[in-house]
Each structure stands twice: as C-alpha cells, then as structure tokens.
Amino acid sequence: MTEFKMSPFVKWAGGKSQLLDTLIAKLPVQYGRYYEPFIGGGAFLLGLSPKKAAINDTNSVLINIYRQLKENENEVIERLRNLDSVLCDKERYYRLRKKYNEKIMQGCTLDTEVAALMIWLNKHCFNGLYRVNKKGLFNVPWNRREKGNSFDESNLQAIGKYLRDNDILIRNEDFEIFCNQVQAGDFVYFDSPYIPVTETANFTDYTADGFTLADHQRLANLFDVLNDRGVFIMLSNNDTPLVYELYGNKGYKIQSIDVKRLINRNAKKRTGKEVIITNY
C-alpha cells in the first residue's frame, strides 16, 4: 500500500470512489494478482493499491494516460501546468478539443500531450462526461467554467510512482482476451459499462464501438468460465432484471445497494441502485 491516498485523475461514469470501502470490505481474504478488465478512472485500484495487478480498457486514450504516468508523469504534469496557465473560455475549450480530436484521428494517442489534453478536457467539459461519436471523437460541450485546476500534482506523482514501483501490467484489448492470463486464486473485478436502467436508455458509448447486449452476455459467460477456473470474482452493474437473468440462480451472491449517479445530466436522477456480485 502507498502512503499517499491516491484518487482518479479523471471523472468517469460509474466511478467507484463512493463505494470504495464497501468493495474493499468484500475482497477475498487472500488472492494472487489483482485484475481489472474495465479500469476506467481506477478508483478501486488506486484505493487498494495492490503490489501485483493487471489493468485494461478498450479506451486507448484512457489507457494512454496510465502508460504516460508510469513512464513520465512529470512531463504530463508540465503540460497540464501550461494548459492551466490560461483561462478556459469557450473559444479555448473548443480549439483544444479540436486539437485533441485531430491527434486521435491521426492515430497519435501514445504521447504525453494527448494524456494531458484528455485530463484537461475532462475537467472543463460538461459534467465531466467522457463521450465519443461513431468516429471515436470526443464531443462533449464546454462546462462554462473559466477557472479551476485540472489536476492534482501530488496525486499524479503518487500514481506514477505506484505504477512504476510495483508489478502493474497495463493492457488495451478486449476483456475476454485480457482475462486469458487469469489463474486460479487470482482476483478479478468487473466494472463494465452498465446495463441501461430503462428500456429507452442507450447502452453507454465510452468507445466508438460501444458495449452491447451481446457484450454483456459474453461477460456473463466469462464470469462462469473464471468461476470454474477457481478465480475470485466481483462484478458491479445496475440493479436491473437483465442482471438477474444473466447471473441469478447460479449460486453467486448478489447484493443490491443504493448509489449516487454523479454524472447523470438530470440532477433529480442522480440516485439509483446497483448490485455487487461475487462468487465467494
């Protein structure tokens, strides 16, 4: 465990900061390597800070931030200092959003500039929402706030040091492929894009490919495969009928809990229910 209390460097839909104590209390007593196939903002990883872990996400620009912080967090910090040195008015926000998207279109995702831009945009976009269109381009509007730091320097330094000083593998691939390496006794935490609460809601698009109903069915099948392999598994999702269809009547423990929806655009709908599913 690290001495500094690390926290996510971006606001991310489904972030687990508010549930961190609940999740940690549900960990198995002992396990091998920690695996998180949908790392997102990394609240669980950073709060737990295991010495042996493997993290993954299909969002390549998000994974790029973890990689850049591991390799050279000081360069990311310097770029963020420069970005924060000028007020963020409407013209500046959309100019930098365009620059960010142009680099994405060029395939230049593995550098510190894109990492810093993504962190900066996350702090200055509407409601801290990360959303892309079908071309994979970031399209969230400005939040109309000109002032405010986009990063915590001590936090980024601590994350970089943690990723370097420990055995942390960073991947950018499909969750099934990522889980091929999981062995008996390891621990896997699944926090995929959630099943929509209502029939009219859309499956969340955090990458251009989205996460479909078929993907949720693949995930449920993978849960069963890993269970048979002797892996400790924990999964979070919305409390919906489909969750019980996919995971019910299999001997798994399903606990329903109340949560706050920090990114919902409608403030009146920022509460809800989620489930935590474990096989142990």
N, C-alpha and C positions, 0 to 999 in steps of 0.2 A: 504493500500500500504506500502511496506517496503522501507526504506531509501536507502539501497544498491541496485544498479541496477544489478539484477541477470541475468545470461545468461546460456544457455545449457551447461551441463558438458560433453557432447559428441557431435561430429559432426554426423548429422543424415540426411539421404536422405529426401528431401522435407522439411527441416528445415525452419522455418518461421521468422528468425531473420530479414531478409531483408524486409519483408512485415509487420513487427510488427506495424508500425504507420498506415498503410493502414487498417489493421484488426481492430485495436483499434478504428479508426475513424468510422468503420461500426458497432460497437456494438450497441445494443438497449439502449435506454436512461436508462431504469431500467429493472432489471431481478432478479430472485431468485438465485438459486445455479448455478454455472458455471460447465458444464460437458464437458470433452474431452475424447471420447472413444478411440482415437488413439494418445496417448500423445507424443510418440517419444521423441525428445530432449526437448520438453516442452517450446519452445521459447515464445509462446503466454501466457501460464500460468505464467511463470516467469516474463515476461514483464508486465503483467497485475496485477499479484499477488492478486487475489480475496480472500476475507476472508472466503468464503464458496465455496468449489469446490469438484468435484469428478473426478479423473483421472483413466485411464485404458489403458492397452495394452495387447495383447496376447503374446508379447515377455516377458517371465517370468524373464529372466536375466536383462532386462532393468528395469522392474518394481521393481526388487530386489534392484537396486541402489536407487530408490526413497525411498523404505522402509528402507534401511540401513541408508541413510542420515537422515531420520526422526528420527530413533531410536538412532543412534550413529555415527554422521558424523565425530567425532574426531578419531574414530578407522579406518574409511575409509581413512581419511587424513594421519594417521600414516603409514598405509600400502602403500599408494601412495608415501610417502616420502622415504620409504625403496626401493620401486621399482625404483624411480628416482635417487637414490644414486649411481646406477651403469649404465655405458654407455650401450645403447641398440645396440649391434651388431647383426649380423644375427643369430648367434648361440643362443644368449639370447632371441631374439624375438620368434624363433620357439620353444624353450624349454618352455617358458612361455605360448605360445599359446597352446602347447600340454597339459600343466598342467591345463589351463583353460578348455579345452575340456574334459579332463578326469573328472574334477569335474562336468561338465554338464552331462556327461554320467552316473555318479554315482547318479545324481539327487540332488546334494548338491548345489542348486542355491541360497538358502536363507541365505547367510552369507556375511560378510564384505570382505573376501578375493576375492570372485567372483566379487563383486561390484568393488573393486579396480582394479582387473585384466582387467575387461571389459573397464574401463575408460582408463587404461594404453595402452591396445591393440588398442583402438580407435585412440589414438594419434600417435601410431607408425606403424599402418597398412597403406597400400597403399590408398591414397586419403581419408582417414577417412571413408572408406566404411564399413558398417556392413552387412555381407552376410554369410549365412549358407548353408550347403549342405542338402541333403534329410534326413540326420540323425540328423539335428539340430546343427551341429558342425561348429564353426567359421573357415572359410578357406581363409581369405584374406591375401595376402603376405605382407612381410615387406616393409616399405617405404624407406629403406636405409638411414635413418637419425639416427645417434647415439645419438645426443644431443637434449635437449629440455624438458621443464617441461610438464608433462602430465595433470596437474591440476592447478587450481587457488584456493588456500586455503581459501581466503576470500569469494569467490563465493560459495564454498561447505558449509562453515559455515553459510552463509546467507540463502542458500536453506534449510539446515537442520532446522534452526530456524524458517523459514517461514512455513515449513510443520508441525512443532510441535505447533507453537503458534496460528495457525488458524485451522478452521474446514475443513481439507483436507482428503477426503476418497481416498484410493488407492486400485484399483482392478486389477485382472489379469483374464479376462474372455472374452467371445465372445461379440462383440459390441452390438448385439441385447439384450442379457441378461442384460448387463450393463445399457442399456437405459430403462429397465423396470421401474426403480425408478424415471425417469424424470417426473416432474409435470408441469402443465400449469404455464407459467410465468418464467420457468427456461430457461437457455441459453445453447445450445449445439453447439460445434464447431467440425465438422467432418474434419479430415485431414488424410484420409486413404491412404494406398499405392495407387499410382496413376495409372490411366488407361494408358497403353502404348501409346506413341505418334504415332508410326508407326505399321503397321500390322506385321512386322518382330520382333518387340521388344517383350520381355517377361514380363508377369506380375511379379512384384517385389517380391522377396522372402526374407523377413526380418525374417520370422519364417519358420520352416521346412514345415508347412502346406501351406504357400503362401497365396496370396489373389487373388481369381479367378474372372472371369467374373460373375459367379453366386453370388459371394460375393458383387460385385458392384451393381448387380440387387437387392440383399437383402437390401443394404444400401439405394438405391433409394426408395424402398418400405418403409423402416423405416423413411426416411425423410418425406414421405407423412403421415405416421401414427402420427408422432410427430407434424406435422403441424396441423392435425385435432385435436390434443390434446391441442393446444394453446401454444406450445413451440416456443421460438425464436430459429431459426436455421441458422447457417452459415456453408458452405462447400467449401473446396478448392479441385481442381483437375486440371489435364492438360486440355487445350483447345482442345478437340477432338470431332469429330462428335458423338461418343457414349454418351458423357456427355449431349449433347443437346437432344439425343433420350431419355435419362433417366430422364432429369429434365426440358426439354423445354415444352412449351405450357401448363404449369400448373399454371401460374401466378407468378412464382418465378422470382426474379431479378437475372440476370446473367451478370456479368461484366468481360470482358477479360482484362488481364494486362500482361505487359512484365516482365519477371523474369530472374534471373541468375541461372544456374544449377551448383552449387558449387561442386557436387560430380561426374559429368559426366567424364568418363575417357578420353574422347576426348575434349581437351580444346576449339576446334572450335565449339563445340556443347553445350557450357555452357550458352546458352541463349535460351529462349523459351517463350511460352505464357501459362498462367494459367487462370482459371476462379475462381471467388468468387461468390457463390450462396447464396442468403438469401431469407427468406420467409416473410420479414418485410420491 
